[in-house]
Amino acid sequence: MDLELLSAVLLIIGIDIVLGGDNAIVIALASRNLPEQQRNKAIFLGTGLAIVVRIILTILAVYLLTIPFLQLIGGLLLIMIAFKLLVDEEDDTSNIKAGATLGAAVKTIVFADIVMGLDNVIAVAGAAHGNILLVVIGLLVSVPIIIWGSKIILHFMERVPSLVYIGAGILAYTAGKMITHEKRLFFLLEQYPPLLYAVPIITVILVLVSGYIVNRVRMKESYR
């Protein structure tokens, strides 16, 4: 595995971990009313089906991003997602209802994962740049980490706020790379090759600085 392929896989795993923190919350909420034995079944069945659905959606997104200007649009959308990750005070999980039966819990886990994982699909598709193998490897490696480690990740993110900025930086960098992979912008990148490296870096700086400023303003207002 060459360095470029390895870095792409690590980037996808990083994206999945950063955006996958809600998965454990969804699973816990959806299966909380079930007996313990059925709860474990709901977790494994729901997560397994969610993985399959997410792989299919990401593969579709990879092909969709070959359409002109969709890389650019996807990159801009991912910038908004990265910014939202920094400035959102809390995620809305109030509409996740606990299932009374195993089937209901599994259905809730899968549908909630689809709705809440849309940002993940866009980010992973952008990082893969058309390589389906990267999508599958990244998801298969990261999903177990998300399921068994997301509570730990969330704990550290709450205790060490700077980790959220690292996560947003990963997403912003991916957004910048998506924009530079837009075929309709190749003429500009060919004329100014430094833009190939400058755009992802500028994107990261813009997202982190703007997010930091918004958070500082909110903090000052809360003390008034």
C-alpha positions in Angstrom: 0.0 0.0 0.0 1.6 3.3 -1.1 1.7 6.4 1.0 -1.1 8.2 -0.9 -3.4 5.2 -0.5 -2.6 4.9 3.2 -3.1 8.6 3.8 -6.5 8.4 2.0 -7.6 5.4 4.2 -6.5 7.2 7.4 -8.4 10.3 6.3 -11.6 8.3 5.7 -11.2 6.6 9.1 -10.6 10.0 10.7 -13.8 11.4 9.1 -15.8 8.4 10.2 -14.6 8.7 13.8 -15.2 12.5 13.9 -18.7 12.3 12.4 -19.6 8.9 13.9 -19.9 10.0 17.6 -23.7 10.2 17.3 -24.0 6.5 16.3 -23.5 5.2 19.9 -26.1 7.6 21.1 -28.6 6.5 18.4 -28.0 2.8 19.2 -28.4 3.4 23.0 -31.6 5.4 22.6 -33.2 3.0 20.0 -32.6 -0.1 22.1 -32.9 1.1 25.6 -36.4 -0.4 26.2 -35.4 -3.9 25.1 -34.2 -6.8 27.4 -30.4 -7.0 27.6 -30.2 -10.2 25.4 -32.4 -8.6 22.7 -30.5 -5.2 23.1 -27.3 -6.9 22.0 -29.0 -8.4 19.0 -30.5 -5.0 18.1 -27.1 -3.4 18.3 -25.4 -6.0 16.0 -28.3 -6.3 13.5 -28.9 -2.6 13.4 -25.3 -1.7 13.1 -24.6 -4.4 10.4 -27.5 -3.2 8.3 -26.5 0.4 8.8 -23.0 -0.4 7.6 -24.3 -2.1 4.4 -26.7 0.9 3.7 -24.0 3.4 4.3 -21.5 1.6 2.0 -24.2 1.6 -0.8 -25.0 5.3 -0.2 -21.3 6.3 -0.2 -20.6 4.3 -3.4 -23.6 6.1 -5.1 -22.2 9.4 -3.8 -18.8 8.6 -5.3 -20.3 8.1 -8.7 -22.5 11.2 -8.3 -19.4 13.3 -7.5 -18.1 12.6 -11.0 -20.9 14.9 -12.4 -19.5 18.4 -13.3 -19.5 20.9 -10.4 -20.7 18.3 -7.8 -17.2 18.1 -6.4 -17.2 21.9 -5.9 -20.7 21.8 -4.4 -19.8 18.8 -2.2 -16.7 20.6 -1.0 -18.7 23.8 -0.2 -21.3 21.7 1.6 -18.6 19.9 3.6 -17.1 23.3 4.7 -20.6 24.1 6.2 -20.6 20.7 7.9 -17.1 21.3 9.4 -18.2 24.8 10.6 -21.4 23.4 12.1 -19.4 20.8 13.9 -17.5 23.6 15.7 -20.3 26.0 16.5 -23.2 23.6 17.2 -23.9 23.5 20.9 -25.7 20.2 20.9 -27.0 17.6 18.4 -30.7 16.9 18.1 -31.4 13.3 19.2 -34.7 14.1 20.8 -36.6 12.5 17.9 -34.9 9.1 18.3 -37.6 6.8 19.8 -36.9 3.6 21.7 -38.2 0.5 19.9 -40.5 -1.8 21.9 -39.5 -4.8 19.8 -36.3 -6.1 18.2 -37.5 -5.3 14.7 -38.6 -1.8 15.7 -35.2 -1.0 17.4 -33.3 -2.3 14.3 -35.4 -0.2 12.0 -34.9 2.9 14.2 -31.1 2.4 14.3 -30.9 2.0 10.5 -33.1 4.9 9.6 -31.6 7.2 12.2 -28.1 6.3 10.9 -29.1 7.2 7.3 -30.5 10.6 8.3 -27.7 11.5 10.7 -24.9 10.0 8.5 -25.5 12.1 5.4 -22.6 14.4 6.3 -20.4 11.3 6.7 -21.4 9.9 3.3 -20.5 13.2 1.5 -17.2 13.5 3.4 -16.1 9.9 2.8 -17.1 10.1 -0.9 -15.0 13.3 -1.3 -12.0 11.7 0.4 -12.2 8.5 -1.7 -12.0 10.4 -5.0 -13.7 7.5 -6.9 -11.9 4.6 -5.2 -14.6 2.3 -4.0 -12.1 0.0 -2.2 -11.1 3.0 0.0 -14.7 3.5 1.0 -15.2 -0.1 2.0 -11.9 -0.4 3.9 -12.4 2.9 5.7 -15.9 2.1 6.8 -15.1 -1.5 7.9 -12.1 -0.3 9.9 -13.8 2.7 11.5 -17.3 1.3 12.3 -16.1 -1.0 15.1 -14.1 1.9 16.5 -17.2 4.1 16.4 -19.4 1.5 18.0 -17.1 0.5 20.9 -15.1 3.7 21.2 -17.4 6.5 20.4 -18.4 7.1 24.0 -14.7 7.4 24.9 -14.2 9.7 21.9 -17.2 11.9 23.0 -15.8 11.9 26.6 -12.5 13.2 25.4 -14.0 15.7 23.0 -16.1 17.2 25.9 -13.0 17.3 28.2 -10.5 18.5 25.5 -12.4 21.0 23.2 -9.3 21.3 21.0 -10.1 17.7 19.6 -13.3 19.1 18.1 -11.1 21.7 16.2 -8.9 18.8 15.0 -11.9 17.0 13.7 -13.3 20.1 12.0 -9.8 20.6 10.5 -9.9 17.1 9.0 -13.3 17.8 7.4 -12.2 21.3 6.1 -9.0 19.7 4.6 -11.2 17.1 2.8 -13.5 19.9 1.5 -10.5 21.8 0.1 -9.2 18.6 -1.6 -12.7 18.0 -3.1 -12.7 21.5 -4.5 -9.3 21.0 -6.1 -10.5 17.7 -7.7 -13.3 19.6 -9.5 -12.6 18.9 -13.2 -14.1 22.2 -14.3 -11.4 24.0 -12.2 -8.5 22.2 -13.7 -7.7 25.0 -16.1 -7.2 27.4 -13.2 -5.1 24.9 -11.2 -2.9 24.2 -14.2 -2.2 28.0 -14.6 -1.6 28.4 -10.8 -0.3 25.0 -9.5 0.3 26.3 -5.9 -3.5 26.5 -5.6 -3.6 22.7 -5.5 -1.9 22.9 -2.0 -3.1 26.4 -1.0 -6.9 25.7 -1.3 -7.1 22.9 1.4 -4.8 24.9 3.8 -6.8 28.1 3.3 -10.1 26.1 3.8 -8.8 24.7 7.1 -7.7 28.2 8.3 -11.0 29.8 7.4 -13.2 27.2 9.1 -11.1 27.0 12.3 -10.7 30.8 12.6 -14.4 31.5 11.9 -15.5 28.8 14.2 -13.2 30.0 17.0 -14.5 33.6 16.6 -18.1 32.5 16.8 -17.4 30.3 19.9 -15.6 33.2 21.6 -18.5 35.6 20.9 -21.0 33.1 22.3 -18.8 32.6 25.4 -18.6 36.3 26.0 -22.4 36.7 25.6 -23.1 33.8 28.0 -21.1 35.6 30.8 -23.2 38.8 30.4 
